[in-house]
């Protein structure tokens, strides 16, 4: 009887780990989207308020379908 319960416990633990991995993945995607939106809005606001010029570079990894958003702030005044 103890072996059967241990088997069910292991199955439920594996399902729980799988679900938590999916939740963490969704959270990482949402974090990346929010950070990208914040960077673009920061660039627009900085340009409109003459706070500086932001150069945004989007780089793709050579072996992956993943992009990096890199921004540089060059301070200028109007």
C-alpha positions in Angstrom: 0.0 0.0 0.0 2.9 2.4 0.8 4.4 1.8 -2.6 1.2 2.8 -4.4 0.9 6.0 -2.4 4.5 6.8 -3.0 3.9 6.3 -6.8 0.9 8.7 -6.7 2.9 11.2 -4.7 5.7 11.1 -7.3 3.2 11.5 -10.1 1.6 14.5 -8.5 4.9 16.1 -7.7 6.0 15.7 -11.4 2.7 17.3 -12.6 3.2 20.1 -10.1 6.7 20.8 -11.2 5.6 20.8 -14.9 2.8 23.3 -14.1 5.2 25.6 -12.1 7.7 25.5 -15.0 5.0 26.6 -17.4 3.9 29.4 -15.0 7.5 30.6 -14.6 7.9 30.6 -18.4 4.8 32.7 -18.9 6.1 35.1 -16.2 9.4 35.4 -18.0 7.7 36.2 -21.3 5.5 38.8 -19.7 8.5 40.4 -18.0 10.3 40.6 -21.3 7.4 42.2 -23.0 6.9 44.8 -20.2 10.6 45.6 -20.2 10.5 46.1 -24.0 7.5 48.4 -23.8 9.1 50.4 -21.0 12.3 50.9 -23.0 10.4 52.0 -26.1 8.2 54.5 -24.1 11.4 55.8 -22.4 12.9 56.4 -25.8 9.9 58.3 -27.0 9.5 60.4 -23.9 13.2 61.2 -23.8 13.1 62.3 -27.5 9.9 64.4 -27.1 11.2 66.1 -23.9 14.7 66.8 -25.4 16.2 64.8 -22.5 18.5 62.9 -24.8 18.7 60.7 -27.8 18.3 57.0 -27.2 19.7 54.7 -29.8 17.9 51.3 -29.7 19.7 48.3 -31.2 17.8 45.0 -31.6 20.2 42.1 -31.9 19.4 38.5 -32.8 21.4 35.6 -31.4 23.0 33.7 -34.3 21.8 30.3 -33.3 18.5 31.1 -31.6 15.2 32.9 -32.3 15.8 35.3 -29.4 16.3 39.0 -29.6 18.1 41.4 -27.3 17.0 45.0 -26.9 20.0 47.3 -26.2 19.6 51.0 -25.6 22.2 53.7 -25.3 21.5 57.2 -23.9 23.4 60.0 -25.6 22.7 63.1 -23.5 21.8 66.3 -25.5 19.9 69.4 -24.7 17.5 71.3 -27.0 
